[in-house]
Amino acid sequence: MPRSVPLLPAALLTALSYAALPPRAAAAEERTHVWVADDGTRVRREDVGLPLSRGEGNAIFRPGEPIRLGALRAEVVAFQVIVEAGVEPVRGVKVELSGLVPAASGGAPAPAPQQQASAAPQQQASAAPQQQAPVPGTAPAPAIAIDRFVEHYVEIKRRSRNEQRPAESLGWSPAARPPDDRHLGFLPDALIPVELAPPWAPYPLDVGARETRAVWIDLHVPEGAVPGAYEGKVVVSSASHGELASLDLRLEVAPATLPYSPVDFIAFYEADKVAARVGDGPAVEQQLWQLLHEHHVDGFASVRSPAEVERLRAAIDGSLYTKERGYRGPGAGVPPAAVALGAYGGFGDPREETLRRVEAVAELLPPAVDDVMLYAVDEQCESPRGPGWRRLIRGSRLSSRILVGHSCGEVDPVKQDVDLVLTPANRFDSTWARAAREAGKRLWVYNGALPRTGTFMIDAPLTGLMADGWIAASHEVGRWFLWETAFWHDGNRGGKGPVDPFTVAENFHNQDGDACLGDGMLLYPGTQRGAFAARSIGFAGVLPSMRLKSLRRGIQDAGYIALARPASPGAVDAIVKEVIPAALDEALDTAPAAWSSEGAPFFRARAALRALIPADAALDAAGVRRALADAAAARRALVPLARAQGTAGQRPAEADGPGQAAPGPLRPWRGRGLLLAVAGLGAALVALCIVLHRRARRGAGGRGAERRGAEGRGAGER
């Protein structure tokens, strides 16, 4: 009997907490739940009971309704199936999606494509296009391909940072630092095809009690797809609990065709480092190029000898991206936009004898490559290498073919004696860039940091990488260079040596005290040799990350902008401004990122753009460039630069867009504010009862009763 009183506060608090939850929420914690997230959302392993799981603020999922997606032809759309366990673990979970077939009308069974009546596509973008039958004697329309990936989690205990300034990192200013409450814990990033899933990232999935696991699904809509509605079914089953869910999926394919790589992202990798970890041989390197190309990203070859050109010829001339070479994806046969001659200063100091080697390499490059860049030196603005190489190249027989460039962000590009300047994206100055172009110079950006651009760090929202595609579409940034994609070796001065990226996210250190999670690491090794062989999948190639998928999503969105803007410039510009209120030199480092950290606003804006795209819209590369150049010109008039906003530190008015009153990652929890307040009030009432009870006991039983009351308070607090 004496022990019943100390347990009373805990029991009352528990009861009030459950009473404060939404209807059925407490019961839902006891059972397995399956829900769907968009491709801009990262769900941690410990994220159970999120409002998104109930359909609140979820752009594609409502309980009892179909998953609804939209796409253009030649587009890849993605979503995630989240399996959330209750008090019992769930074993052997499979996520299967039936082949997508044309939707039936009026509830009738869907006929096979060759049996459908012919109908002309609707010319109004707002109208649902009709299914078309193939012309007799022609091949049937290609099917929508489906890829499934296990999301692999890595534990984040410490954030990206500078050791002297912990709130700052190479990925963000202190004011733009993403909050810990969404970026510590077990975060998913590596995507492992279900067919290759190893025992340490198994498929079928094993879901621990009150944990989540997820499968990422890509839907590849071919360029020749018949426009219209397609239907399928996502079935989730388990060995331990039987069938968990059966979810209808509806995909609306619009008749327009998405242009390939509407904005240019080029990604470097160190061939010898990849070979040392994954394995040598042409198959590994070719698969890396094909994977990047599939995601609308160009590999950035660094060639220093005729032998290296020959090794990479298929990747450089575009023949690697054909069915004959096993490629399935967009941009068939399209060569990369740029090639580096000796990346990061690989040809050393400018000398006449070295120039002969440079010429021998450059003249072997296919004419389809737009930019051949002699990469003179990296981040050394005062170095004489760039000007020295420029003088030598001017006297070369290939002077019209080779651009001499270097990376430098501190000096006006007009004052730099090179043809091409790479500037950090977060230091981009539009006035400098415009003057450089008018002076006949080229300007590219590289990397990036919040709040001016998205960041490539793991411990940041995925939407930053989506935002980079929108930023590239609406600003004159030239090409966007990614300094590395397979940085598993931490080889900087100040680096700490190779890591297993499947278990360690902190892969980058330098002598300035910077520590970064996932920087320069958009790819994961399919095979690991040596010290990390225990975490090898045994695949001769590399695997994608969720961040690479999100970058692809933003690049594809740039194609939406290019297709929609010629017909509806004002509406498109308004949508882009709403999604990206401020970026680059429109933003201030004293403010958080202006775009949402959630995927839903991007999803809704994408749907609005798709509705503005004419049914017959199609653009070649030149048409895309014109459309996006017009978008960038309009953006300059629509959104002023941050430095024109008044006092230093004042945030631009444009940054105060919808939902910007609080940081984006906090928005999913706003709906619980009232519930938490009720729970808090209940806790206060319990505390008051405890105080009154203790006073009564003191009056009746003296010190012994008071001591027992203190013990009861401790039990309640625990």
C-alpha positions as CSV (number, residue, x, y, z in Angstrom):
1,M,0.0,0.0,0.0
2,P,2.7,2.6,0.8
3,R,4.2,2.1,-2.7
4,S,1.0,3.0,-4.6
5,V,1.3,6.7,-3.8
6,P,4.8,7.2,-5.4
7,L,3.6,5.5,-8.6
8,L,0.5,7.7,-8.9
9,P,2.2,10.7,-10.5
10,A,3.9,8.5,-13.2
11,A,0.6,6.8,-13.9
12,L,-1.3,10.1,-14.1
13,L,1.3,11.6,-16.4
14,T,1.3,8.6,-18.7
15,A,-2.5,8.6,-18.9
16,L,-2.6,12.3,-19.7
17,S,0.2,12.0,-22.3
18,Y,-1.8,9.3,-24.1
19,A,-5.0,11.4,-23.8
20,A,-3.2,14.2,-25.5
21,L,-2.3,12.2,-28.6
22,P,-4.6,12.3,-31.6
23,P,-7.4,9.7,-31.8
24,R,-6.0,6.2,-32.3
25,A,-2.4,7.5,-32.2
26,A,-1.6,5.6,-29.0
27,A,-3.0,2.4,-30.4
28,A,-1.0,3.0,-33.6
29,E,2.2,2.9,-31.7
30,E,1.4,-0.8,-30.9
31,R,1.2,-2.0,-34.5
32,T,3.1,-1.9,-37.7
33,H,2.3,1.0,-40.0
34,V,3.2,1.5,-43.7
35,W,3.3,4.9,-45.3
36,V,4.9,6.7,-48.2
37,A,7.2,9.7,-48.4
38,D,8.3,11.9,-51.3
39,D,11.9,12.0,-52.5
40,G,12.7,15.2,-50.7
41,T,12.2,13.7,-47.2
42,R,14.7,11.8,-45.1
43,V,13.2,9.6,-42.4
44,R,15.6,8.5,-39.7
45,R,15.5,5.0,-38.3
46,E,14.1,6.3,-35.0
47,D,11.4,8.6,-36.6
48,V,8.2,6.9,-35.6
49,G,4.8,8.7,-35.3
50,L,5.7,11.6,-37.6
51,P,2.7,13.6,-38.8
52,L,3.8,12.7,-42.4
53,S,3.0,9.1,-41.5
54,R,-0.7,10.1,-41.0
55,G,-0.8,12.1,-44.2
56,E,-0.4,15.5,-42.5
57,G,1.6,17.7,-44.8
58,N,2.4,14.7,-47.0
59,A,2.3,15.6,-50.7
60,I,1.8,12.1,-52.0
61,F,0.2,10.0,-49.3
62,R,-3.1,10.0,-47.5
63,P,-4.3,6.9,-45.6
64,G,-6.9,5.1,-47.8
65,E,-6.0,7.0,-50.9
66,P,-3.8,6.2,-53.9
67,I,-0.2,7.3,-54.1
68,R,-0.4,10.1,-56.7
69,L,2.6,11.0,-58.9
70,G,3.1,13.0,-62.1
71,A,5.8,12.8,-64.7
72,L,6.9,13.9,-68.1
73,R,8.2,11.5,-70.7
74,A,12.0,10.8,-70.3
75,E,11.7,11.6,-66.5
76,V,12.5,9.5,-63.4
77,V,10.2,10.0,-60.5
78,A,10.8,8.5,-57.0
79,F,9.1,7.9,-53.7
80,Q,9.9,6.0,-50.5
81,V,7.9,3.2,-48.8
82,I,8.4,3.5,-45.0
83,V,7.7,0.5,-42.8
84,E,7.3,1.5,-39.2
85,A,7.2,-1.2,-36.5
86,G,5.1,-1.0,-33.3
87,V,6.1,-2.7,-30.1
88,E,7.1,-5.9,-31.9
89,P,9.9,-6.1,-34.5
90,V,8.8,-7.1,-38.0
91,R,10.9,-9.6,-39.9
92,G,11.3,-10.4,-43.6
93,V,9.6,-7.3,-45.1
94,K,9.2,-7.2,-48.8
95,V,8.1,-4.1,-50.8
96,E,6.9,-5.0,-54.3
97,L,5.4,-2.9,-57.0
98,S,3.4,-4.4,-59.8
99,G,4.2,-3.3,-63.3
100,L,2.4,0.0,-64.1
101,V,-0.3,-0.4,-66.8
102,P,-2.6,2.1,-68.5
103,A,-5.5,3.0,-66.3
104,A,-9.0,1.7,-67.2
105,S,-11.8,4.2,-67.7
106,G,-15.1,3.9,-66.0
107,G,-13.9,1.0,-63.8
108,A,-13.4,-1.4,-66.8
109,P,-10.3,-3.6,-66.9
110,A,-7.3,-1.9,-68.5
111,P,-6.8,-3.2,-72.1
112,A,-3.4,-4.1,-73.3
113,P,-1.8,-1.2,-75.1
114,Q,-2.1,-2.8,-78.6
115,Q,-5.9,-3.2,-78.0
116,Q,-6.6,0.4,-77.2
117,A,-8.5,2.7,-79.5
118,S,-6.4,5.4,-81.2
119,A,-6.9,8.9,-79.9
120,A,-5.1,12.2,-80.5
121,P,-3.4,13.7,-77.4
122,Q,-5.1,16.6,-75.9
123,Q,-3.4,19.9,-76.7
124,Q,-4.4,21.6,-73.4
125,A,-2.0,20.9,-70.6
126,S,-4.7,21.1,-68.0
127,A,-6.7,18.2,-69.7
128,A,-5.8,14.6,-69.0
129,P,-4.2,13.2,-72.1
130,Q,-5.8,10.1,-73.8
131,Q,-4.1,6.8,-74.2
132,Q,-2.8,6.2,-77.8
133,A,-2.5,2.8,-79.5
134,P,0.6,2.1,-81.5
135,V,0.4,2.2,-85.2
136,P,-0.1,-1.4,-86.6
137,G,3.2,-3.0,-87.4
138,T,5.2,-0.9,-84.9
139,A,6.7,-1.9,-81.6
140,P,4.6,-1.5,-78.5
141,A,5.3,1.5,-76.3
142,P,8.2,0.8,-73.9
143,A,7.2,0.0,-70.3
144,I,7.9,2.1,-67.2
145,A,10.9,0.5,-65.5
146,I,11.0,0.1,-61.8
147,D,14.2,0.1,-59.5
148,R,14.1,-0.6,-55.8
149,F,16.8,0.2,-53.3
150,V,17.3,-0.6,-49.6
151,E,18.0,2.6,-47.7
152,H,21.1,2.1,-45.6
153,Y,21.5,4.0,-42.3
154,V,24.7,5.6,-40.8
155,E,24.8,6.9,-37.3
156,I,25.4,10.6,-36.9
157,K,26.8,11.5,-33.4
158,R,28.7,14.7,-34.3
159,R,27.7,17.2,-37.0
160,S,29.8,18.7,-39.8
161,R,31.7,21.6,-38.1
162,N,34.9,23.5,-37.7
163,E,36.7,22.6,-34.5
164,Q,37.2,26.2,-33.5
165,R,33.7,27.3,-34.6
166,P,31.4,24.3,-34.0
167,A,28.3,26.0,-35.3
168,E,30.0,26.7,-38.7
169,S,31.1,24.2,-41.3
170,L,32.1,24.1,-45.0
171,G,28.4,23.3,-45.6
172,W,26.8,26.3,-43.9
173,S,27.1,29.5,-42.0
174,P,26.2,29.4,-38.3
175,A,22.8,31.0,-38.9
176,A,21.9,28.4,-41.6
177,R,23.0,25.4,-39.6
178,P,20.4,22.7,-39.9
179,P,19.0,21.7,-36.5
180,D,20.3,18.7,-34.5
181,D,16.8,17.4,-33.8
182,R,16.5,16.2,-37.4
183,H,20.1,15.4,-38.2
184,L,21.5,13.4,-35.3
185,G,20.8,9.7,-35.1
186,F,20.6,7.0,-37.8
187,L,20.2,8.8,-41.2
188,P,19.7,6.9,-44.5
189,D,21.8,7.8,-47.4
190,A,23.4,4.9,-49.3
191,L,21.0,3.2,-51.7
192,I,21.6,-0.5,-52.3
193,P,19.6,-2.3,-55.1
194,V,17.4,-4.9,-53.4
195,E,19.0,-7.6,-55.6
196,L,22.4,-6.8,-54.1
197,A,21.4,-6.3,-50.4
198,P,24.1,-7.8,-48.1
199,P,23.4,-9.4,-44.7
200,W,24.3,-6.1,-42.9
201,A,21.7,-4.2,-44.9
202,P,19.3,-7.0,-45.7
203,Y,16.4,-7.4,-48.0
204,P,13.8,-8.5,-47.1
205,L,14.0,-5.9,-44.4
206,D,14.1,-6.4,-40.7
207,V,12.5,-3.6,-38.7
208,G,13.2,-3.3,-35.0
209,A,10.6,-2.4,-32.5
210,R,9.5,1.2,-32.7
211,E,11.9,1.8,-35.6
212,T,11.5,2.4,-39.4
213,R,13.1,0.9,-42.5
214,A,12.6,2.1,-46.0
215,V,12.7,1.1,-49.7
216,W,13.4,3.8,-52.3
217,I,11.6,3.3,-55.6
218,D,12.6,4.9,-59.0
219,L,10.1,4.9,-61.8
220,H,11.8,5.4,-65.2
221,V,9.3,6.9,-67.7
222,P,10.7,6.3,-71.2
223,E,10.8,8.9,-73.8
224,G,8.4,6.8,-75.9
225,A,5.8,6.3,-73.2
226,V,2.2,6.7,-74.1
227,P,0.8,9.8,-72.3
228,G,-2.0,9.2,-69.8
229,A,-2.7,7.6,-66.4
230,Y,-0.9,4.5,-65.3
231,E,-1.9,2.3,-62.3
232,G,0.0,-0.1,-60.1
233,K,-0.1,-1.5,-56.6
234,V,2.5,-1.4,-53.8
235,V,2.2,-4.6,-51.7
236,V,4.1,-4.8,-48.4
237,S,4.3,-8.1,-46.8
238,S,6.4,-9.8,-44.0
239,A,7.5,-13.2,-42.9
240,S,6.5,-12.4,-39.3
241,H,3.2,-10.6,-39.7
242,G,1.9,-11.5,-43.1
243,E,0.6,-8.7,-45.5
244,L,1.2,-5.3,-44.0
245,A,-0.3,-3.0,-46.7
246,S,-1.6,-2.8,-50.2
247,L,-1.4,0.7,-51.6
248,D,-2.8,1.8,-55.0
249,L,-0.4,3.9,-57.1
250,R,-1.5,6.3,-59.9
251,L,1.0,8.0,-62.2
252,E,-0.1,10.7,-64.7
253,V,2.3,10.9,-67.6
254,A,2.1,14.2,-69.5
255,P,2.8,14.3,-73.2
256,A,5.7,16.7,-73.1
257,T,9.3,15.3,-73.1
258,L,11.8,16.3,-70.5
259,P,15.1,17.6,-71.9
260,Y,18.2,15.8,-70.9
261,S,20.5,17.7,-68.5
262,P,18.9,21.1,-68.8
263,V,21.5,22.6,-66.4
264,D,25.1,21.4,-66.3
265,F,26.5,19.6,-63.3
266,I,29.9,18.0,-63.7
267,A,31.4,15.7,-61.2
268,F,35.0,14.7,-60.6
269,Y,36.3,11.4,-59.3
270,E,39.8,10.1,-58.7
271,A,40.2,7.0,-60.9
272,D,43.1,5.6,-58.9
273,K,41.2,5.9,-55.6
274,V,38.1,4.3,-57.0
275,A,40.2,1.4,-58.4
276,A,42.0,1.0,-55.1
277,R,38.8,0.5,-53.2
278,V,36.4,-1.1,-55.7
279,G,38.7,-2.8,-58.2
280,D,40.6,-1.9,-61.3
281,G,39.4,-2.5,-64.8
282,P,37.2,-0.7,-67.4
283,A,33.9,-2.2,-66.1
284,V,34.0,-0.3,-62.8
285,E,34.8,3.1,-64.3
286,Q,32.3,2.7,-67.1
287,Q,29.6,1.9,-64.6
288,L,30.4,5.0,-62.6
289,W,30.1,7.2,-65.7
290,Q,26.8,5.5,-66.7
291,L,25.4,6.0,-63.2
292,L,26.2,9.7,-63.1
293,H,24.8,10.1,-66.7
294,E,21.6,8.4,-65.6
295,H,21.2,11.1,-63.0
296,H,21.8,14.0,-65.5
297,V,25.3,14.6,-64.1
298,D,28.4,14.5,-66.3
299,G,31.5,12.7,-65.2
300,F,34.4,15.1,-65.3
301,A,37.3,13.3,-66.9
302,S,40.8,14.4,-66.1
303,V,43.1,13.2,-68.9
304,R,46.9,13.7,-69.0
305,S,48.0,11.2,-71.7
306,P,46.7,9.8,-75.0
307,A,46.3,6.4,-73.2
308,E,43.9,8.0,-70.7
309,V,41.8,9.5,-73.6
310,E,41.6,6.1,-75.2
311,R,40.6,4.5,-71.9
312,L,37.7,7.0,-71.5
313,R,36.8,7.4,-75.2
314,A,33.4,5.8,-75.0
315,A,32.5,7.9,-72.0
316,I,33.7,11.1,-73.6
317,D,32.2,10.6,-77.1
318,G,28.8,9.4,-75.7
319,S,28.8,5.9,-77.1
320,L,28.9,4.5,-73.5
321,Y,25.3,5.7,-73.0
322,T,23.7,3.4,-75.6
323,K,21.8,0.2,-75.4
324,E,24.7,-1.6,-77.1
325,R,26.8,-0.7,-74.0
326,G,24.1,-1.8,-71.6
327,Y,22.9,1.7,-70.8
328,R,19.3,2.3,-69.8
329,G,18.4,5.8,-69.0
330,P,18.0,9.4,-70.4
331,G,20.4,11.2,-72.6
332,A,21.2,8.3,-74.8
333,G,24.4,9.0,-76.8
334,V,24.8,12.5,-75.3
335,P,28.5,13.2,-74.6
336,P,29.7,15.1,-71.5
337,A,29.9,18.9,-71.8
338,A,33.4,19.3,-70.5
339,V,36.7,17.5,-70.1
340,A,39.6,18.6,-67.9
341,L,43.2,18.5,-69.0
342,G,45.0,17.6,-65.8
343,A,42.5,18.4,-63.1
344,Y,43.6,20.3,-60.0
345,G,46.9,21.4,-61.7
346,G,47.8,17.9,-63.0
347,F,50.1,19.3,-65.8
348,G,52.2,21.3,-63.3
349,D,54.0,24.5,-64.3
350,P,53.8,25.9,-67.8
351,R,56.6,24.7,-70.0
352,E,57.1,24.4,-73.7
353,E,57.8,20.6,-73.5
354,T,54.7,20.1,-71.4
355,L,52.7,22.1,-73.9
356,R,53.5,19.4,-76.5
357,R,51.9,16.8,-74.2
358,V,48.9,19.0,-73.6
359,E,48.4,19.4,-77.4
360,A,48.8,15.7,-78.0
361,V,46.0,14.9,-75.5
362,A,43.6,17.8,-76.6
363,E,43.7,16.9,-80.3
364,L,42.4,13.4,-79.5
365,L,39.3,14.6,-77.7
366,P,36.0,14.3,-79.7
367,P,34.7,17.5,-81.2
368,A,31.4,17.0,-79.5
369,V,32.9,18.1,-76.2
370,D,32.0,21.7,-75.7
371,D,34.7,22.8,-73.2
372,V,38.2,21.5,-73.0
373,M,39.7,23.0,-69.8
374,L,43.3,23.0,-68.8
375,Y,42.9,23.1,-65.1
376,A,46.0,25.1,-64.1
377,V,45.8,25.2,-60.3
378,D,43.3,24.9,-57.5
379,E,42.3,27.7,-55.0
380,Q,45.5,29.7,-55.3
381,C,44.5,33.0,-56.8
382,E,48.0,34.4,-56.7
383,S,49.6,31.5,-58.5
384,P,51.4,32.3,-61.8
385,R,50.3,29.0,-63.3
386,G,47.1,30.2,-64.8
387,P,48.5,33.3,-66.5
388,G,51.6,31.3,-67.6
389,W,49.5,28.5,-69.2
390,R,47.3,31.1,-70.9
391,R,50.3,32.7,-72.6
392,L,51.6,29.4,-73.8
393,I,48.2,28.2,-75.1
394,R,47.7,31.5,-77.0
395,G,50.6,30.5,-79.1
396,S,49.4,26.9,-79.6
397,R,47.8,25.5,-82.7
398,L,44.9,24.5,-80.4
399,S,44.4,27.9,-78.9
400,S,40.8,28.0,-80.1
401,R,40.1,24.6,-78.5
402,I,41.6,24.9,-75.0
403,L,40.4,27.1,-72.2
404,V,42.8,27.8,-69.4
405,G,41.1,27.9,-66.0
406,H,41.6,27.8,-62.3
407,S,39.5,28.0,-59.1
408,C,39.5,31.3,-57.2
409,G,36.7,33.1,-55.3
410,E,38.4,36.1,-53.8
411,V,39.3,38.1,-56.9
412,D,37.1,39.7,-59.5
413,P,37.1,37.3,-62.5
414,V,37.7,40.2,-64.9
415,K,41.1,40.8,-63.1
416,Q,42.1,37.1,-63.4
417,D,44.4,36.4,-66.4
418,V,42.6,33.1,-67.4
419,D,39.8,32.1,-69.7
420,L,37.7,30.4,-67.2
421,V,37.2,31.0,-63.5
422,L,35.7,28.5,-61.1
423,T,34.2,30.3,-58.1
424,P,32.7,28.8,-54.9
425,A,28.9,28.9,-55.3
426,N,28.4,30.5,-51.9
427,R,30.7,33.3,-53.0
428,F,29.1,33.9,-56.4
429,D,28.7,37.6,-57.2
430,S,26.3,38.2,-60.1
431,T,27.8,41.6,-60.9
432,W,31.3,40.1,-61.2
433,A,29.9,37.2,-63.3
434,R,28.1,39.6,-65.7
435,A,31.2,41.7,-66.2
436,A,33.3,38.6,-66.8
437,R,31.0,37.3,-69.5
438,E,30.9,40.7,-71.1
439,A,34.7,40.6,-71.1
440,G,34.7,37.3,-72.9
441,K,35.5,35.1,-69.9
442,R,33.8,32.0,-68.7
443,L,32.5,31.5,-65.2
444,W,31.5,28.3,-63.4
445,V,30.6,27.7,-59.8
446,Y,31.5,24.8,-57.6
447,N,30.3,23.1,-54.4
448,G,28.1,25.4,-52.2
449,A,27.0,26.1,-48.7
450,L,23.8,27.1,-46.9
451,P,22.1,29.6,-47.0
452,R,23.2,30.7,-50.5
453,T,23.0,27.2,-52.1
454,G,22.3,23.7,-51.0
455,T,25.1,21.7,-49.4
456,F,26.3,18.2,-50.2
457,M,26.7,17.2,-46.5
458,I,24.7,14.2,-45.2
459,D,23.6,16.1,-42.1
460,A,21.4,18.6,-44.0
461,P,18.0,18.5,-45.7
462,L,17.8,16.7,-49.1
463,T,16.0,19.7,-50.5
464,G,19.2,21.7,-50.6
465,L,20.3,19.6,-53.5
466,M,16.9,20.0,-55.2
467,A,17.3,23.7,-54.7
468,D,20.6,23.7,-56.5
469,G,18.8,22.6,-59.7
470,W,16.3,25.4,-59.4
471,I,19.1,27.9,-58.6
472,A,21.1,26.8,-61.7
473,A,17.9,27.2,-63.8
474,S,17.2,30.8,-62.6
475,H,20.8,32.2,-62.3
476,E,23.6,32.6,-64.7
477,V,26.1,30.3,-62.9
478,G,27.5,28.5,-66.0
479,R,28.4,24.9,-65.2
480,W,28.3,23.6,-61.6
481,F,31.4,21.6,-60.7
482,L,31.3,19.0,-57.9
483,W,34.8,18.7,-56.6
484,E,34.6,14.9,-55.8
485,T,32.0,12.1,-55.7
486,A,33.9,9.2,-54.2
487,F,35.9,10.8,-51.4
488,W,36.2,7.7,-49.2
489,H,39.9,8.1,-48.5
490,D,40.0,11.5,-46.5
491,G,43.3,12.3,-48.3
492,N,43.6,16.1,-47.6
493,R,46.4,17.7,-45.7
494,G,45.0,17.1,-42.2
495,G,42.9,14.1,-43.4
496,K,42.6,11.1,-41.2
497,G,42.8,8.3,-43.8
498,P,40.3,6.0,-45.4
499,V,36.9,5.3,-44.0
500,D,34.1,2.7,-44.5
501,P,31.4,5.0,-45.8
502,F,28.7,2.5,-44.8
503,T,29.6,2.9,-41.1
504,V,31.4,6.3,-40.9
505,A,29.8,9.5,-42.3
506,E,32.6,11.8,-41.2
507,N,34.8,11.4,-44.3
508,F,36.6,14.8,-44.7
509,H,39.1,16.7,-42.5
510,N,41.6,19.4,-43.3
511,Q,44.4,21.3,-41.6
512,D,42.0,24.2,-40.9
513,G,40.0,22.2,-38.4
514,D,37.0,21.4,-40.7
515,A,35.2,18.1,-40.3
516,C,32.5,17.2,-42.8
517,L,30.0,14.4,-43.2
518,G,29.6,13.1,-46.7
519,D,31.4,15.9,-48.4
520,G,32.6,14.9,-51.9
521,M,30.8,11.5,-51.5
522,L,27.7,11.2,-53.6
523,L,28.7,7.6,-54.5
524,Y,29.3,4.5,-52.4
525,P,31.6,1.6,-53.2
526,G,29.9,-1.6,-54.6
527,T,33.0,-3.6,-53.6
528,Q,35.4,-2.8,-50.8
529,R,38.8,-4.4,-50.7
530,G,41.4,-4.4,-48.0
531,A,40.5,-3.2,-44.5
532,F,36.8,-2.7,-45.3
533,A,36.2,-6.0,-47.1
534,A,33.7,-7.1,-44.4
535,R,31.4,-4.4,-45.7
536,S,31.7,-5.3,-49.3
537,I,28.6,-5.9,-51.4
538,G,30.5,-7.6,-54.2
539,F,29.3,-5.4,-57.0
540,A,31.9,-4.2,-59.5
541,G,30.9,-0.5,-59.5
542,V,29.5,2.2,-57.4
543,L,26.1,2.8,-55.8
544,P,24.0,6.0,-55.6
545,S,23.1,8.0,-52.6
546,M,19.9,9.7,-51.7
547,R,21.7,13.0,-52.2
548,L,22.5,12.1,-55.8
549,K,18.8,11.3,-56.3
550,S,17.8,14.6,-54.9
551,L,20.3,16.4,-57.1
552,R,18.8,14.6,-60.1
553,R,15.3,15.7,-59.0
554,G,16.4,19.4,-58.9
555,I,18.1,19.1,-62.3
556,Q,14.9,17.6,-63.8
557,D,12.9,20.4,-62.2
558,A,15.1,22.8,-64.2
559,G,13.8,21.1,-67.3
560,Y,10.2,21.8,-66.2
561,I,11.1,25.5,-65.9
562,A,12.6,25.5,-69.4
563,L,9.5,23.8,-70.9
564,A,6.9,25.9,-69.1
565,R,8.5,29.4,-69.3
566,P,8.1,30.2,-73.0
567,A,4.3,29.8,-72.7
568,S,3.8,31.3,-69.2
569,P,6.8,33.4,-68.2
570,G,5.2,35.4,-65.5
571,A,3.6,32.4,-63.8
572,V,6.8,30.3,-64.0
573,D,8.9,33.2,-62.6
574,A,6.5,33.5,-59.7
575,I,6.6,29.8,-58.9
576,V,10.4,29.8,-58.9
577,K,10.5,32.8,-56.7
578,E,8.1,31.2,-54.2
579,V,10.2,28.0,-54.0
580,I,13.6,29.8,-54.0
581,P,12.9,33.2,-52.4
582,A,16.7,34.0,-52.2
583,A,19.9,32.3,-53.3
584,L,23.5,33.1,-54.1
585,D,24.1,36.8,-53.6
586,E,20.4,37.4,-53.0
587,A,20.8,35.7,-49.6
588,L,22.7,36.8,-46.5
589,D,24.8,34.5,-44.4
590,T,23.1,35.8,-41.3
591,A,19.9,34.1,-42.2
592,P,18.8,30.5,-42.6
593,A,18.2,29.0,-46.1
594,A,15.1,30.7,-47.7
595,W,13.7,27.5,-49.3
596,S,11.8,24.8,-47.5
597,S,13.6,21.8,-45.8
598,E,10.6,19.7,-46.7
599,G,9.9,18.0,-50.0
600,A,6.2,18.9,-50.2
601,P,6.6,22.6,-51.4
602,F,8.9,21.4,-54.2
603,F,6.4,18.6,-55.2
604,R,3.5,21.1,-55.4
605,A,5.5,23.6,-57.3
606,R,6.6,20.9,-59.7
607,A,2.9,19.9,-60.3
608,A,2.1,23.6,-60.9
609,L,4.9,23.8,-63.5
610,R,3.8,20.6,-65.2
611,A,0.3,22.1,-65.6
612,L,1.8,25.0,-67.5
613,I,3.8,23.0,-69.9
614,P,2.1,22.8,-73.4
615,A,1.2,19.3,-74.4
616,D,3.5,19.3,-77.4
617,A,6.4,21.0,-75.6
618,A,9.9,19.8,-76.5
619,L,13.2,21.7,-76.5
620,D,16.6,21.0,-77.9
621,A,19.7,22.0,-76.0
622,A,19.8,25.5,-77.6
623,G,16.1,26.0,-76.8
624,V,16.7,25.1,-73.2
625,R,19.6,27.5,-72.9
626,R,17.5,30.4,-74.4
627,A,14.6,29.7,-72.0
628,L,16.8,29.5,-68.9
629,A,18.8,32.6,-70.0
630,D,15.5,34.5,-70.2
631,A,14.5,33.1,-66.7
632,A,17.8,34.3,-65.2
633,A,17.3,37.8,-66.8
634,A,13.8,38.0,-65.3
635,R,15.1,36.9,-61.9
636,R,17.6,39.7,-61.8
637,A,14.7,42.2,-62.2
638,L,12.4,40.3,-59.8
639,V,14.7,39.6,-56.8
640,P,17.1,42.3,-55.7
641,L,20.6,41.4,-54.3
642,A,21.0,41.1,-50.6
643,R,23.5,44.0,-50.3
644,A,20.8,46.3,-51.7
645,Q,18.5,45.6,-48.8
646,G,19.8,48.1,-46.3
647,T,21.8,47.5,-43.2
648,A,24.2,44.7,-42.9
649,G,22.7,41.6,-41.5
650,Q,19.2,42.5,-42.6
651,R,17.5,39.6,-44.4
652,P,16.1,40.3,-47.9
653,A,12.4,40.8,-47.9
654,E,12.1,38.1,-50.6
655,A,13.5,35.6,-48.2
656,D,10.4,35.9,-46.0
657,G,8.4,33.7,-48.1
658,P,5.6,31.3,-47.0
659,G,6.6,29.2,-44.0
660,Q,9.9,31.1,-43.3
661,A,8.9,32.4,-39.9
662,A,10.5,29.3,-38.4
663,P,13.2,27.0,-39.7
664,G,11.9,24.4,-42.1
665,P,12.7,21.3,-40.1
666,L,10.5,22.5,-37.3
667,R,7.4,22.8,-39.5
668,P,6.3,19.1,-39.3
669,W,6.0,19.5,-35.5
670,R,3.8,22.6,-35.5
671,G,0.6,20.5,-35.7
672,R,1.5,19.0,-32.3
673,G,1.9,22.3,-30.6
674,L,-1.6,22.2,-29.1
675,L,-1.2,18.6,-28.1
676,L,2.1,19.2,-26.4
677,A,0.5,22.2,-24.6
678,V,-2.2,19.9,-23.3
679,A,0.3,17.4,-22.1
680,G,2.3,20.1,-20.4
681,L,-0.8,21.4,-18.7
682,G,-1.5,17.8,-17.5
683,A,2.0,17.5,-16.2
684,A,1.6,20.8,-14.3
685,L,-1.6,19.5,-12.7
686,V,0.1,16.3,-11.7
687,A,2.9,18.3,-10.1
688,L,0.4,20.4,-8.2
689,C,-1.3,17.2,-6.9
690,I,2.1,15.9,-5.8
691,V,2.9,19.1,-3.9
692,L,-0.5,19.1,-2.1
693,H,-0.2,15.4,-1.3
694,R,3.3,15.9,0.2
695,R,2.1,18.7,2.4
696,A,-0.7,16.5,3.6
697,R,1.6,13.7,4.4
698,R,4.1,16.0,6.2
699,G,1.3,17.1,8.4
700,A,0.3,13.5,9.2
701,G,3.6,11.6,9.3
702,G,6.6,13.9,9.8
703,R,10.0,13.3,8.2
704,G,9.4,9.6,7.2
705,A,6.4,10.5,5.1
706,E,8.3,13.5,3.5
707,R,11.1,11.2,2.5
708,R,8.8,8.7,0.8
709,G,7.2,11.6,-1.0
710,A,10.6,12.6,-2.3
711,E,11.2,9.0,-3.5
712,G,7.9,9.1,-5.3
713,R,8.8,12.4,-7.0
714,G,12.0,10.8,-8.3
715,A,10.2,7.8,-9.7
716,G,7.8,10.1,-11.5
717,E,10.6,12.1,-13.0
718,R,12.3,9.0,-14.3
